[in-house]
Amino acid sequence: MMTDPTPIRPRKLSKAVEERLLRMIREEKLVPGDPLPSERQLMELYQVGRPAIREAMQNLERMGLIEIRHGGRPKVAAPSMNALIEQMGVSMQHLLTHSSSSLDHLKEARVLLETSMARIAAERRTIADVRDLADLLDGQRSVRDNPIEFLAFDGRFHRRIAAISGNPIFESVAFALFDWLREFHADLVRKPGLEALTLEEHRAILTAIESGDPIAAADAVEAHLTRANKLYHQSNLSFLEA
């Protein structure tokens, strides 16, 4: 295995190790499943201590680029959209906590993405897709008195709509938008007392998708996400997703 054996100087050691490992993966054209040098080999190769090696490896693992298994050599990881989105979670928490404009942008992005997903779902849905959505809606109705489970079904319902597109990136991003709002601004994805309205709106979305009407499906999702009705305005809430 060809590597760059130049010793790393004691400035930001772990970051330097990260850069060397990424260069190794790129230049040697390593693919998912290919092994990387062991901790001891990297220590000898780069002339740095174990802490710098471990920190670099852990950072790359958090980024979803390598896999670390106890007792075995690290390996190049298979690419994963979910891993990338999870990596973004901490940054999203900071943005959504301290930037109102970022929150507005996220809500706008969610409406645009999910209306597009609903339109595609109405055009591509199969009998199995409709059945799955109906089952999720029935499941959500059965747990309407359990806030945690009700919200979990909500996320699965919207994710299943995105999955009909057949594009896993759409599915992962749609669910991530919901999940970030649920995690960092729960009031924007659920309002106690509006469970019946949520179920009614989900039913309207499902009906439009089942009937193969892309315009009606997009309109139903937009109305659902913006609560463009009297109760929504009375509650003075924007972009709710219960």
MIZA-477777 format. One line per field, with one value per residue: residue in one letter; x, y, z of N, C-alpha, C in turn; residue number from 1. Coordinates in steps of 0.001 Angstrom, whole numbers, m for minus. Each point is the difference from the previous one (the first is absolute). Last residue first. Layout:
% residues N
aa = c(A  ...) $
nxx = c(X  ...) $
nyy = c(Y  ...) $
nzz = c(Z  ...) $
caxx = c(X  ...) $
cayy = c(Y  ...) $
cazz = c(Z  ...) $
cxx = c(X  ...) $
cyy = c(Y  ...) $
czz = c(Z  ...) $
i = c(NUM  ...) $
This chain:
% residues 242
aa = c(A  E  L  F  S  L  N  S  Q  H  Y  L  K  N  A  R  T  L  H  A  E  V  A  D  A  A  A  I  P  D  G  S  E  I  A  T  L  I  A  R  H  E  E  L  T  L  A  E  L  G  P  K  R  V  L  D  A  H  F  E  R  L  W  D  F  L  A  F  A  V  S  E  F  I  P  N  G  S  I  A  A  I  R  R  H  F  R  G  D  F  A  L  F  E  I  P  N  D  R  V  S  R  Q  G  D  L  L  D  A  L  D  R  V  D  A  I  T  R  R  E  A  A  I  R  A  M  S  T  E  L  L  V  R  A  E  K  L  H  D  L  S  S  S  S  H  T  L  L  H  Q  M  S  V  G  M  Q  E  I  L  A  N  M  S  P  A  A  V  K  P  R  G  G  H  R  I  E  I  L  G  M  R  E  L  N  Q  M  A  E  R  I  A  P  R  G  V  Q  Y  L  E  M  L  Q  R  E  S  P  L  P  D  G  P  V  L  K  E  E  R  I  M  R  L  L  R  E  E  V  A  K  S  L  K  R  P  R  I  P  T  P  D  T  M  M) $
nxx = c(m48107  1801  11  703  m1462  m3854  m3823  m4786  m3836  423  m664  m4375  m2459  2584  4265  4518  4290  1227  m3594  m1298  2622  m702  m3523  587  2184  m2562  m2940  1808  908  m3024  m1506  m2268  1889  1974  m2824  m1670  2833  286  m3396  140  2623  m1899  m2680  2185  1510  m3096  m995  3028  1086  882  5093  4124  4857  3654  2228  1415  4201  5087  4228  m627  m3070  1280  3056  m1628  m2109  2767  2016  m2295  182  3974  694  m2294  1569  3609  m555  m3416  m4153  m4679  m2653  1168  m1676  m3769  677  1332  m3262  m2115  2387  110  m3643  m268  2016  m2313  m3107  1673  880  m3781  m4590  m4698  m1280  603  m2305  133  3787  252  m2261  2186  3236  m1488  m946  3565  1472  m2437  834  3649  m522  m1995  2466  2207  1712  m1703  m839  3850  2428  m1363  1176  4295  747  m1142  3070  3832  m637  m692  3754  2910  m1097  1093  4434  1384  m929  2917  3945  m147  414  4027  2155  m1328  454  4455  2506  m1037  1601  4276  410  m1292  2218  1494  m3224  m921  2776  m786  m3426  849  4110  4336  3788  4867  5228  3088  3399  1726  m644  m1493  m4075  m1663  m1513  m571  m613  m1686  m3450  433  1576  4007  4005  1727  2385  4536  3195  1329  3145  4621  2336  1324  3948  4737  3755  2547  m1300  m13  m682  m4280  m3232  m247  m2326  m4732  m1575  m1142  m3676  m3703  m4563  m4665  m2140  3577  4771  3973  4076  222  m3370  302  3472  m535  m2293  2454  2684  m2091  m949  3431  824  m2596  1260  3545  1317  4408  4784  2140  906  2794  489  m1080  m4170  m1869  m1703  m133) $
nyy = c(18562  4728  5733  5010  4255  2394  1959  m1295  823  m970  m4428  m1592  900  m1318  m1814  m2357  m1996  m4408  m2284  1520  m1380  m4332  m668  1314  m2962  m3469  967  122  m4147  m4531  m4882  m2643  m936  3669  2965  m1360  418  4146  1149  m1840  2118  3567  m989  m1011  3621  2182  m1828  851  4028  922  739  511  m579  905  4109  262  m1974  956  m2142  m4699  m559  1811  m2434  m3708  590  413  m3937  m2936  879  m1182  m4496  m1545  1320  m2307  m4280  m1216  m1595  1709  m794  1113  3733  m600  m1928  2670  2178  m2518  m857  3244  82  m3165  991  2777  m1964  m2190  2568  1620  m2496  m603  m1374  m4465  m2518  2147  m633  m3884  m66  1939  m2554  m3082  1604  526  m3818  m1351  2129  m1506  m3914  233  3571  4997  4224  4628  2305  1097  3929  3997  718  1625  4633  2607  112  2960  4598  1171  140  3711  3768  m47  973  4493  2481  m480  2469  4428  964  m1528  m2315  m4710  m2722  m871  m3285  m4482  m2024  m1912  m4371  m3544  m2096  m4478  m3144  m478  m2792  m4603  m1777  m1036  m3174  m3553  m3504  m826  m1610  m1908  m1938  m4041  m3251  m829  2989  3695  4422  2864  4636  4035  2877  3339  m1150  m2410  2350  1770  m2923  m816  3135  m195  m3296  773  2748  m1869  m2914  2102  1231  m547  m2466  m4759  m2775  m156  m2424  m4666  m1578  m222  m2460  137  m721  m2658  m984  366  3735  2475  2726  2364  2768  4675  1516  m1284  1966  4366  634  m545  3597  3515  m637  738  4326  1651  m1086  2558  4991  1578  m2039  m2735  m4333  m3222  m2874  m3474  m1457  m4217  m5090  m5570) $
nzz = c(12728  m1920  m1505  m1270  2307  3707  2761  804  m2657  m4601  m1408  m384  m3967  m4412  m2550  1391  m1585  m1582  m2186  m4258  m3607  m1709  m2978  m4514  m2930  m1803  m3565  m4306  m2228  m553  301  3618  4280  2238  2265  4198  3789  2167  2962  4330  3208  2337  3724  4018  2620  2736  4188  3575  2933  4697  1515  m3366  m3226  m2942  1301  4614  1293  m988  m15  m1409  m3646  m4143  m2516  m2398  m4248  m3693  m1569  m2923  m4593  m2242  m1347  m3879  m4241  m1754  m2029  m4120  m1903  1018  3894  4555  2508  2724  4179  3657  2581  3361  3976  3479  2940  3452  4079  3009  2898  3829  3832  2569  1336  m655  m4434  m2444  m3424  m4307  m2698  m2615  m4077  m3617  m2188  m3195  m4301  m2980  m2323  m3799  m4083  m2526  m2577  m4253  m2798  m1974  m2223  m573  4117  2512  m1033  1959  4464  959  m304  3664  3510  m177  1018  4523  2832  m49  2567  4543  1181  148  3862  3598  m54  1504  4611  3371  3768  667  m3893  m1543  2298  m775  m3908  m64  1555  m2981  m4004  m625  m1268  m4538  m2567  173  m2666  m4530  m1654  m2145  1514  2235  1371  3892  4496  3119  4288  4607  1019  m3524  m3438  m5002  m3439  m1850  2527  3698  4289  16  m272  3999  2765  m979  1479  4484  1231  m778  2990  4199  274  m1617  m3895  m4433  m4190  m986  3814  1896  m2381  570  3778  m185  m4338  m5371  m3629  m3567  m3129  m1049  m3106  m2876  m2043  m2329  668  954  3166  4555  2477  1560  3990  3923  1481  2318  4593  3071  1464  3491  4392  1994  995  585  673  m4377  m3341  m3753  m4556  m3447  m3544  m3021  m2488  193) $
caxx = c(m315  m111  m128  655  344  1156  1147  1100  m353  172  1430  612  m368  m1411  m736  m1250  m167  1208  341  m975  283  1197  m349  m786  900  914  m729  m272  1192  m152  924  m770  m666  1023  493  m1052  m70  1216  m163  m958  698  866  m859  m491  1122  267  m1088  165  m276  m1389  m1008  m738  m1142  m443  m288  m1260  m1120  m1157  436  1040  m502  m1034  659  677  m985  m637  927  m106  m1342  m68  842  m553  m1225  435  312  1287  1049  776  m668  598  1236  m387  m502  1159  612  m966  26  1234  m45  m772  831  981  m733  m292  1264  695  1396  124  m211  842  m123  m1297  43  847  m761  m1036  645  354  m1244  m390  926  m308  m1238  310  735  m981  m496  m439  723  257  m1293  m662  609  m346  m1401  m59  525  m1041  m1078  383  294  m1245  m818  557  m299  m1435  m254  475  m931  m1223  265  m75  m1407  m265  505  m122  m1415  m670  528  m466  m1380  20  500  m947  m433  1173  254  m1009  310  1166  m438  m643  m1335  m635  m887  m1433  m732  m290  m1064  493  290  802  891  m511  961  m609  667  966  m515  m333  m1192  m1128  m349  m605  m1354  m836  m211  m896  m1372  m524  m266  m1162  m1291  m479  m840  824  m83  79  1371  896  m115  655  1449  457  m399  1018  987  563  1466  422  m606  m1461  m584  m1285  132  1090  m211  m1197  296  835  m882  m821  830  294  m1214  m189  975  m488  m1107  388  m1284  m1010  m957  489  m907  m491  583  655  940  m437  815  m845) $
cayy = c(m758  m1362  m1113  m1200  m95  m855  859  m469  249  1421  337  m450  879  m107  1112  156  1418  546  m716  420  1399  59  m559  984  1090  m531  m99  1369  649  1418  353  312  m1218  m880  623  m86  m1379  m252  746  m723  m1160  483  414  m1220  m653  768  m294  m1335  59  383  m808  843  m564  m1247  205  726  m939  903  1302  m50  m725  823  1156  m412  m255  1286  801  m434  308  1434  340  m601  709  1315  m50  670  m928  570  m390  m1243  329  742  m993  m660  918  265  m1149  6  1163  m401  m962  752  744  m926  m449  1033  m177  435  1449  492  m861  220  1302  m109  m749  904  974  m696  m206  1297  340  m854  518  1295  m263  m484  m1328  m922  m1274  m461  m175  m1182  m1185  27  m409  m1437  m680  142  m968  m1385  m188  114  m1190  m1119  226  m217  m1434  m645  356  m750  m1380  m44  m67  793  1370  580  141  945  1335  393  452  1326  932  259  1391  823  m63  828  1397  347  149  1297  m35  1324  201  m243  1053  m191  868  1215  m94  m1161  m445  m1185  m474  m845  m1257  m337  m1094  537  839  m907  m549  1078  204  m1113  127  1137  m368  m979  709  897  m662  m862  701  440  1460  650  m132  663  1440  308  m89  1107  m72  m451  1045  294  m106  m1335  m518  m89  m1010  m434  m1440  m274  565  m603  m1399  m15  315  m1176  m1034  399  m90  m1428  m380  526  m841  m1344  m599  1044  82  871  1119  165  1187  m299  1104  1078  1199  1188) $
cazz = c(1194  m535  939  m483  m1420  m196  m280  838  1395  278  m91  1244  1108  379  m594  769  339  605  1226  997  332  847  1307  734  391  1008  1268  459  538  m312  m1067  m1203  m476  m561  m1232  m1008  m472  m776  m1246  m827  m550  m1074  m1115  m639  m673  m1213  m937  m574  m1432  m236  689  929  713  m616  m1412  m125  33  109  483  1023  1170  621  593  1226  1051  272  802  1389  495  273  1149  1213  352  483  1433  173  m388  m1107  m1242  m511  m715  m1205  m958  m612  m961  m1065  m909  m778  m886  m1171  m725  m764  m1026  m1091  m573  m784  400  1393  79  1101  1173  636  661  1180  998  487  875  1240  742  559  1082  1142  596  622  1239  980  m339  1061  m51  m1361  m675  553  m596  m1418  m97  256  m1193  m1025  232  m254  m1421  m758  243  m761  m1412  m175  118  m1230  m1068  256  m403  m1456  m405  m1200  88  1340  322  m880  275  1322  m142  m615  1011  1068  m54  245  1438  642  m272  815  1388  129  596  84  m1140  171  m684  m1415  m525  m640  m1421  m329  1065  697  986  1021  323  m1038  m814  m1317  176  204  m1316  m793  511  m448  m1437  m212  379  m957  m1258  118  m138  1060  969  1136  110  m1301  m515  945  m236  m1263  194  840  1403  952  206  1322  m16  387  1229  m121  869  m560  m214  m933  m1337  m585  m271  m1190  m1125  m253  m611  m1370  m808  m254  m1018  m1275  m439  m431  m348  m73  1112  1061  248  1377  620  1264  166  881  m79  0) $
cxx = c(117  m249  m15  m32  769  314  1288  1251  1122  m348  216  1480  673  m248  m1494  m805  m1250  m152  1187  312  m968  299  1192  m335  m745  939  910  m711  m243  1179  m96  892  m746  m639  1053  475  m1026  m51  1209  m197  m919  798  844  m874  m463  1138  208  m1067  144  m374  m1410  m1067  m601  m1130  m447  m389  m1345  m1262  m1109  253  1000  m533  m1013  688  694  m1023  m613  913  m135  m1361  m109  798  m560  m1215  490  332  1397  1036  752  m625  624  1237  m451  m453  1204  628  m953  56  1228  m69  m715  898  968  m732  m238  1266  854  1416  97  m190  818  m119  m1308  71  810  m863  m1026  650  275  m1275  m373  904  m364  m1226  340  689  m1045  m485  m538  563  185  m1332  m704  550  m450  m1436  m80  453  m1160  m1197  339  251  m1294  m857  486  m406  m1476  m301  395  m1034  m1227  269  m126  m1439  m284  306  m220  m1437  m735  456  m565  m1409  28  460  m867  m389  1180  173  m974  363  1157  m443  m543  m1427  m662  m757  m1488  m694  m152  m1166  503  334  742  1026  m631  1099  m814  742  948  m551  m451  m1285  m1166  m437  m715  m1448  m931  m312  m980  m1455  m592  m332  m1190  m1384  m522  m796  776  87  176  1431  892  m42  756  1515  486  m540  1068  981  557  1496  384  m569  m1516  m611  m1303  156  1072  m187  m1176  335  776  m953  m831  837  300  m1241  m122  942  m556  m1171  209  m1302  m983  m1086  527  m878  m563  599  670  1047  m575  882) $
cyy = c(m1483  m905  m1314  m1118  m1272  m39  m798  865  m403  342  1466  346  m399  835  m171  1198  262  1457  647  m619  516  1436  42  m494  1041  1089  m501  m27  1406  771  1442  402  254  m1243  m878  567  m148  m1398  m213  700  m812  m1135  457  323  m1240  m626  734  m323  m1362  58  537  m845  1029  m674  m1272  217  701  m850  1034  1361  67  m669  913  1171  m264  m139  1353  829  m387  381  1469  419  m522  819  1324  44  576  m990  533  m433  m1242  308  675  m1003  m635  890  205  m1130  35  1137  m471  m923  749  695  m913  m483  967  m174  533  1500  490  m806  288  1300  m134  m695  966  955  m693  m127  1321  328  m816  546  1293  m247  m394  m1317  m1052  m1423  m548  m257  m1271  m1247  m49  m513  m1514  m676  171  m931  m1452  m264  49  m1240  m1161  182  m305  m1498  m668  286  m862  m1414  m77  m167  862  1487  613  256  1045  1416  446  554  1415  1029  399  1482  876  m6  918  1461  401  244  1408  m111  1367  181  m346  1234  m220  863  1316  m155  m1266  m475  m1148  m494  m752  m1305  m457  m1071  596  790  m980  m515  1103  171  m1092  171  1145  m319  m935  723  958  m565  m1012  867  573  1520  783  m18  795  1498  347  11  1237  m8  m534  1159  380  m178  m1446  m560  61  m1150  m628  m1487  m448  472  m672  m1441  m3  230  m1241  m1054  288  m213  m1473  m378  465  m818  m1415  m621  1162  242  815  1230  179  1214  m175  1090  1079  1239) $
czz = c(m228  1191  m738  1024  m279  m1485  m107  m160  936  1440  359  21  1300  1245  249  m503  846  408  700  1361  1065  405  951  1405  821  500  1112  1347  535  582  m439  m1170  m1306  m606  m682  m1337  m1116  m618  m913  m1340  m899  m630  m1187  m1209  m751  m796  m1318  m1034  m677  m1472  m239  666  946  766  m703  m1459  m178  m36  108  625  1155  1265  678  677  1337  1118  341  900  1462  566  360  1227  1323  409  565  1495  144  m522  m1218  m1321  m629  m836  m1298  m1055  m691  m1075  m1180  m1005  m891  m1011  m1269  m817  m900  m1147  m1191  m691  m822  541  1420  208  1188  1297  728  754  1297  1055  584  994  1334  827  662  1190  1236  736  732  1345  1037  m575  964  m41  m1406  m693  474  m711  m1461  m121  162  m1298  m966  115  m315  m1480  m810  168  m852  m1471  m223  20  m1315  m1081  206  m517  m1515  m445  m1222  m5  1370  431  m839  319  1340  m154  m555  1014  1189  40  381  1513  716  m198  907  1437  132  511  134  m1310  61  m563  m1503  m482  m557  m1461  m435  1013  759  932  1042  262  m1089  m938  m1336  170  98  m1365  m770  460  m522  m1485  m230  313  m1042  m1307  115  m259  1021  970  1183  129  m1297  m512  935  m294  m1288  119  756  1425  948  m40  1375  2  261  1301  m103  803  m486  m295  m988  m1430  m705  m403  m1311  m1172  m346  m710  m1468  m857  m353  m1127  m1345  m544  m524  m501  m53  1032  1177  136  1407  698  1357  5  892  0) $
i = c(242  241  240  239  238  237  236  235  234  233  232  231  230  229  228  227  226  225  224  223  222  221  220  219  218  217  216  215  214  213  212  211  210  209  208  207  206  205  204  203  202  201  200  199  198  197  196  195  194  193  192  191  190  189  188  187  186  185  184  183  182  181  180  179  178  177  176  175  174  173  172  171  170  169  168  167  166  165  164  163  162  161  160  159  158  157  156  155  154  153  152  151  150  149  148  147  146  145  144  143  142  141  140  139  138  137  136  135  134  133  132  131  130  129  128  127  126  125  124  123  122  121  120  119  118  117  116  115  114  113  112  111  110  109  108  107  106  105  104  103  102  101  100  99  98  97  96  95  94  93  92  91  90  89  88  87  86  85  84  83  82  81  80  79  78  77  76  75  74  73  72  71  70  69  68  67  66  65  64  63  62  61  60  59  58  57  56  55  54  53  52  51  50  49  48  47  46  45  44  43  42  41  40  39  38  37  36  35  34  33  32  31  30  29  28  27  26  25  24  23  22  21  20  19  18  17  16  15  14  13  12  11  10  9  8  7  6  5  4  3  2  1) $
